[in-house]
Amino acid sequence: MISEKTYSFGVYIARFRDGDTLEGFLRCGCCDASTHVVIRLPSIDSWELDAPERALALEVARSLTATHRGALGVLAAGAIRRDCYGRVIGDVLIDGHSLTMQIVEAGMAWWGVNTPEPVGFVRFGRKDPATLTAAESSQT
């Protein structure tokens, strides 16, 4: 009889680099060993530090770090996969809730990697002024 061993990895969040990448420590559930890790949240994109929107990327990173620093979660990935930059790819569940979903719902990232920001995108819970229609603009 072959038994398949499953591993559970806890995540301690240290900081966010931008809206879709965080740094923290990955802790193995079976041996309690931990290691520094960079996690790329899957299926979303956010403003990048090396792009013209650098100020937005910094604002998002600071806001997410202030909210989630020290949070303990669980890496939601069937296996440890890495991207071409060596980042672990996976969502982090905090109290059973998807961190990826929370970030998108807060307007700090959007679904679809490498896709442009949709027209009328809600940024930080408010509409981007650059995409407001005349009628919406007169209501603000």
Sequence and secondary structure as in RCSB ss.txt:
>XXXX:A:sequence
MISEKTYSFGVYIARFRDGDTLEGFLRCGCCDASTHVVIRLPSIDSWELDAPERALALEVARSLTATHRGALGVL
AAGAIRRDCYGRVIGDVLIDGHSLTMQIVEAGMAWWGVNTPEPVGFVRFGRKDPATLTAAESSQT
>XXXX:A:secstr
        EEEEEEEEEETTEEEEEEEETTT  EEEEEEE TTEE   TTSTTHHHHHHHHHHHHHHHTT EEEE
EEEEEEE TTS EEEEEEETTEEHHHHHHHTTS EESTT    TT EETTEE GGG  HHHHHH 
